[in-house]
Amino acid sequence: MRTEPPVRRRRLLRPAPRGSGSSGTPSRRRLHERAPRLGGFGLSHVDAEELRHALPAGVVCVQNSYSLIDRSAEPVLQVCRERDIAWVPYFPLGSGIAGLPKVTDLPEVQEVAARLRVTPAQVGLAWLLSRSPQTMLIPGTRDLAHLEENLAAGEVILDQESLTTLAQ
């Protein structure tokens, strides 16, 4: 039995290329008008400038690609930290596509995992959790044992030596 109203999802389009004379995102005014009805909304695939533009309308969550392999969204994460916005990194252990790099294959991740006696996946997830207290992880989980391994990543403490190794 559902006691809460269903969450309505809205898509915020990316801005049109600069100089095109068109903005692909709703105006700030339109966002302000809709925000009270929405109660907040999440964004995905945005840069820091786009996030700052949408902040007045009530952004509560941002989902971007981010991992030890792809740190390009660091400026977006910084805005999320400053504004206490939930951060949901997708592909937390690298690409979900066969043949592309995986966090668990990085030598520095394997080194830290061996030293801490945890799995490389736990190191990758623990690193993400260390980046912001607002981080929410959604790692893929095949079975109960895998779920337990992923949950145990929340107990992994990365010391300064580990963080320095992973910063390379």
ChimeraX attribute file (.defattr): number of C-alpha atoms within 10 A of each C-alpha:
attribute: neighborCount
match mode: 1-to-1
recipient: residues
	/A:1	3
	/A:2	5
	/A:3	5
	/A:4	6
	/A:5	6
	/A:6	7
	/A:7	9
	/A:8	8
	/A:9	9
	/A:10	10
	/A:11	10
	/A:12	16
	/A:13	14
	/A:14	15
	/A:15	14
	/A:16	12
	/A:17	10
	/A:18	8
	/A:19	7
	/A:20	8
	/A:21	8
	/A:22	10
	/A:23	14
	/A:24	12
	/A:25	17
	/A:26	14
	/A:27	12
	/A:28	14
	/A:29	11
	/A:30	11
	/A:31	18
	/A:32	16
	/A:33	12
	/A:34	14
	/A:35	16
	/A:36	11
	/A:37	9
	/A:38	15
	/A:39	12
	/A:40	14
	/A:41	20
	/A:42	19
	/A:43	19
	/A:44	18
	/A:45	14
	/A:46	19
	/A:47	17
	/A:48	15
	/A:49	11
	/A:50	15
	/A:51	18
	/A:52	15
	/A:53	12
	/A:54	20
	/A:55	18
	/A:56	13
	/A:57	20
	/A:58	18
	/A:59	20
	/A:60	17
	/A:61	19
	/A:62	21
	/A:63	19
	/A:64	21
	/A:65	19
	/A:66	22
	/A:67	23
	/A:68	22
	/A:69	18
	/A:70	16
	/A:71	11
	/A:72	14
	/A:73	18
	/A:74	16
	/A:75	13
	/A:76	21
	/A:77	27
	/A:78	15
	/A:79	17
	/A:80	23
	/A:81	17
	/A:82	8
	/A:83	13
	/A:84	14
	/A:85	22
	/A:86	20
	/A:87	26
	/A:88	23
	/A:89	22
	/A:90	19
	/A:91	21
	/A:92	26
	/A:93	26
	/A:94	20
	/A:95	18
	/A:96	13
	/A:97	9
	/A:98	7
	/A:99	7
	/A:100	8
	/A:101	15
	/A:102	20
	/A:103	23
	/A:104	20
	/A:105	13
	/A:106	15
	/A:107	13
	/A:108	19
	/A:109	23
	/A:110	19
	/A:111	16
	/A:112	22
	/A:113	21
	/A:114	13
	/A:115	10
	/A:116	16
	/A:117	11
	/A:118	16
	/A:119	18
	/A:120	24
	/A:121	22
	/A:122	22
	/A:123	32
	/A:124	26
	/A:125	24
	/A:126	21
	/A:127	24
	/A:128	24
	/A:129	19
	/A:130	15
	/A:131	14
	/A:132	17
	/A:133	13
	/A:134	17
	/A:135	20
	/A:136	16
	/A:137	18
	/A:138	13
	/A:139	17
	/A:140	13
	/A:141	12
	/A:142	8
	/A:143	8
	/A:144	9
	/A:145	10
	/A:146	13
	/A:147	13
	/A:148	11
	/A:149	15
	/A:150	22
	/A:151	16
	/A:152	15
	/A:153	21
	/A:154	16
	/A:155	10
	/A:156	19
	/A:157	15
	/A:158	17
	/A:159	10
	/A:160	9
	/A:161	10
	/A:162	19
	/A:163	14
	/A:164	11
	/A:165	13
	/A:166	19
	/A:167	10
	/A:168	7
